[in-house]
């Protein structure tokens, strides 16, 4: 509403449609139940298609007709993409699908259902909640709880650190390199790609931490959205740790509906590929996102095909006898594959993505950084190192983050103060928005 006040009607329209669809689905006979589900899905996907994909599809049609020396008579729309549209439409669709499947009772209270769709902490960038987890919490009484306040503030503070100290500082370097790839060397582009991997992780997981923390303070529990994804040993595991609310959404509502892995092998590969292709399209109306999704789908397919060969190589080389070394290489290879796919996600267009890949492998030259202010570069590495140490301890020692959960109250409070000081001293306060707001 801050950008276009009338856009609140979009939420109002889908809320009314889905509210009554849920009731009619629960009360209707089989054929009508399916009809009301289809109406609900068309309303949500239709809104998403118009605001997010209409001009993209029309632009591609224009280029196709132009190659045939024909003009496109269909006009473009002068519209802005409402913030969080992809998130709240997916959350709304999960409600009607779960009611249709019999896993959720239709919500009769219009205010409570509206709150489910518009719950402010996670409205614009998730986590994408399920009705089974969230709806019942709106009927419960929530009293002030000091323990929840403390836990919520810890999450919010850690989210601020990841966003302001790490993500926004890395963005300064990444934007400079990726917006002018021809002016920078291969090593600079490679480092910018690695920086972007941490930028997007810290940016998005920071929002999730802040959203979960805000909800926790008020007495609500939201689902975990990230579980240290860069410690994954395979692409499959990565997608079980990254943007979990979206990954599980596609698994439950698209992948399983297509047959999952309970089909022939070629169809199984098709199911995996189409799910990730649509996942890429969900992220944005641009061919770069589609290629990014397709690439991750191919990663999974080839991992399945090459699994036997991989096992044979492990036995032949004897690396399976050294589990820690084997674990390190699996994490490293997975991280490299993920970074390669991030090139398409971050690049301004497809041609620049391929240019960046080419220059990484062929161009030699000095490392680019602001020589007048090298401290920014040093702070970037230092903040990534701090993040790594924290997550390394959480991952391999199975302990809580003792930096902010120390049993000694003096150390505990000093750690809070230290983190706040770090944020104030080296944080970037330029008003940069969260990356996933554009989706």
ChimeraX attribute file (.defattr): number of C-alpha atoms within 10 A of each C-alpha:
attribute: neighborCount
match mode: 1-to-1
recipient: residues
	/A:1	10
	/A:2	7
	/A:3	9
	/A:4	10
	/A:5	8
	/A:6	9
	/A:7	15
	/A:8	12
	/A:9	11
	/A:10	13
	/A:11	18
	/A:12	11
	/A:13	13
	/A:14	21
	/A:15	23
	/A:16	14
	/A:17	16
	/A:18	26
	/A:19	21
	/A:20	18
	/A:21	26
	/A:22	26
	/A:23	19
	/A:24	20
	/A:25	26
	/A:26	22
	/A:27	12
	/A:28	15
	/A:29	11
	/A:30	11
	/A:31	9
	/A:32	14
	/A:33	19
	/A:34	16
	/A:35	16
	/A:36	23
	/A:37	21
	/A:38	15
	/A:39	14
	/A:40	25
	/A:41	23
	/A:42	14
	/A:43	18
	/A:44	25
	/A:45	15
	/A:46	14
	/A:47	19
	/A:48	19
	/A:49	17
	/A:50	15
	/A:51	17
	/A:52	23
	/A:53	19
	/A:54	15
	/A:55	19
	/A:56	18
	/A:57	16
	/A:58	17
	/A:59	16
	/A:60	11
	/A:61	15
	/A:62	18
	/A:63	15
	/A:64	14
	/A:65	13
	/A:66	12
	/A:67	10
	/A:68	9
	/A:69	9
	/A:70	11
	/A:71	13
	/A:72	14
	/A:73	8
	/A:74	11
	/A:75	10
	/A:76	12
	/A:77	11
	/A:78	7
	/A:79	11
	/A:80	11
	/A:81	16
	/A:82	21
	/A:83	18
	/A:84	17
	/A:85	22
	/A:86	28
	/A:87	23
	/A:88	26
	/A:89	21
	/A:90	22
	/A:91	23
	/A:92	26
	/A:93	23
	/A:94	21
	/A:95	28
	/A:96	28
	/A:97	20
	/A:98	18
	/A:99	23
	/A:100	23
	/A:101	12
	/A:102	12
	/A:103	12
	/A:104	18
	/A:105	18
	/A:106	24
	/A:107	21
	/A:108	12
	/A:109	9
	/A:110	13
	/A:111	10
	/A:112	17
	/A:113	22
	/A:114	19
	/A:115	15
	/A:116	25
	/A:117	25
	/A:118	17
	/A:119	18
	/A:120	14
	/A:121	19
	/A:122	23
	/A:123	22
	/A:124	24
	/A:125	24
	/A:126	29
	/A:127	27
	/A:128	28
	/A:129	26
	/A:130	21
	/A:131	24
	/A:132	14
	/A:133	12
	/A:134	18
	/A:135	19
	/A:136	12
	/A:137	16
	/A:138	16
	/A:139	9
	/A:140	10
	/A:141	7
	/A:142	12
	/A:143	8
	/A:144	10
	/A:145	12
	/A:146	10
	/A:147	11
	/A:148	18
	/A:149	17
	/A:150	14
	/A:151	17
	/A:152	23
	/A:153	20
	/A:154	18
	/A:155	21
	/A:156	21
	/A:157	20
	/A:158	20
	/A:159	24
	/A:160	23
	/A:161	25
	/A:162	28
	/A:163	29
	/A:164	23
	/A:165	24
	/A:166	31
	/A:167	31
	/A:168	26
	/A:169	24
	/A:170	29
	/A:171	21
	/A:172	14
	/A:173	21
	/A:174	21
	/A:175	15
	/A:176	15
	/A:177	23
	/A:178	23
	/A:179	13
	/A:180	12
	/A:181	19
	/A:182	14
	/A:183	12
	/A:184	22
	/A:185	21
	/A:186	23
	/A:187	19
	/A:188	25
	/A:189	27
	/A:190	21
	/A:191	17
	/A:192	23
	/A:193	24
	/A:194	20
	/A:195	23
	/A:196	25
	/A:197	23
	/A:198	21
	/A:199	24
	/A:200	22
	/A:201	23
	/A:202	26
	/A:203	25
	/A:204	25
	/A:205	23
	/A:206	26
	/A:207	28
	/A:208	26
	/A:209	27
	/A:210	23
	/A:211	24
	/A:212	27
	/A:213	28
	/A:214	24
	/A:215	20
	/A:216	22
	/A:217	20
	/A:218	15
	/A:219	19
	/A:220	17
	/A:221	15
	/A:222	22
	/A:223	16
	/A:224	15
	/A:225	23
	/A:226	21
	/A:227	18
	/A:228	17
	/A:229	22
	/A:230	22
	/A:231	22
	/A:232	22
	/A:233	19
	/A:234	22
	/A:235	21
	/A:236	17
	/A:237	14
	/A:238	22
	/A:239	17
	/A:240	19
	/A:241	20
	/A:242	20
	/A:243	22
	/A:244	20
	/A:245	21
	/A:246	21
	/A:247	18
	/A:248	15
	/A:249	18
	/A:250	18
	/A:251	16
	/A:252	13
	/A:253	14
	/A:254	17
	/A:255	20
	/A:256	13
	/A:257	11
	/A:258	18
	/A:259	13
	/A:260	18
	/A:261	15
	/A:262	10
	/A:263	12
	/A:264	11
	/A:265	10
	/A:266	9
	/A:267	15
	/A:268	17
	/A:269	20
	/A:270	16
	/A:271	22
	/A:272	22
	/A:273	22
	/A:274	17
	/A:275	20
	/A:276	24
	/A:277	21
	/A:278	16
	/A:279	21
	/A:280	24
	/A:281	21
	/A:282	19
	/A:283	19
	/A:284	19
	/A:285	18
	/A:286	18
	/A:287	16
	/A:288	26
	/A:289	26
	/A:290	21
	/A:291	19
	/A:292	25
	/A:293	26
	/A:294	22
	/A:295	21
	/A:296	23
	/A:297	25
	/A:298	18
	/A:299	19
	/A:300	18
	/A:301	17
	/A:302	12
	/A:303	16
	/A:304	14
	/A:305	11
	/A:306	12
	/A:307	11
	/A:308	11
	/A:309	12
	/A:310	13
	/A:311	11
	/A:312	12
	/A:313	13
	/A:314	14
	/A:315	12
	/A:316	10
	/A:317	9
	/A:318	11
	/A:319	15
	/A:320	15
	/A:321	11
	/A:322	9
	/A:323	10
	/A:324	11
	/A:325	12
	/A:326	16
	/A:327	15
	/A:328	13
	/A:329	14
	/A:330	16
	/A:331	19
	/A:332	17
	/A:333	15
	/A:334	23
	/A:335	22
	/A:336	15
	/A:337	15
	/A:338	21
	/A:339	19
	/A:340	18
	/A:341	23
	/A:342	20
	/A:343	26
	/A:344	25
	/A:345	24
	/A:346	21
	/A:347	21
	/A:348	14
	/A:349	14
	/A:350	17
	/A:351	11
	/A:352	20
	/A:353	20
	/A:354	14
	/A:355	13
	/A:356	27
	/A:357	17
	/A:358	12
	/A:359	19
	/A:360	19
	/A:361	13
	/A:362	11
	/A:363	15
	/A:364	13
	/A:365	10
	/A:366	10
	/A:367	13
	/A:368	18
	/A:369	15
	/A:370	10
	/A:371	9
	/A:372	7
	/A:373	9
	/A:374	10
	/A:375	12
	/A:376	18
	/A:377	16
	/A:378	10
	/A:379	17
	/A:380	21
	/A:381	15
	/A:382	13
	/A:383	20
	/A:384	20
	/A:385	12
	/A:386	12
	/A:387	16
	/A:388	15
	/A:389	12
	/A:390	15
	/A:391	18
	/A:392	14
	/A:393	14
	/A:394	16
	/A:395	14
	/A:396	9
	/A:397	9
	/A:398	9
	/A:399	9
	/A:400	13
	/A:401	12
	/A:402	15
	/A:403	15
	/A:404	20
	/A:405	16
	/A:406	14
	/A:407	10
	/A:408	9
	/A:409	11
	/A:410	9
	/A:411	15
	/A:412	16
	/A:413	14
	/A:414	13
	/A:415	17
	/A:416	17
	/A:417	12
	/A:418	12
	/A:419	17
	/A:420	16
	/A:421	12
	/A:422	13
	/A:423	21
	/A:424	14
	/A:425	10
	/A:426	18
	/A:427	21
	/A:428	19
	/A:429	12
	/A:430	9
	/A:431	8
	/A:432	12
	/A:433	11
	/A:434	17
	/A:435	15
	/A:436	19
	/A:437	18
	/A:438	16
	/A:439	18
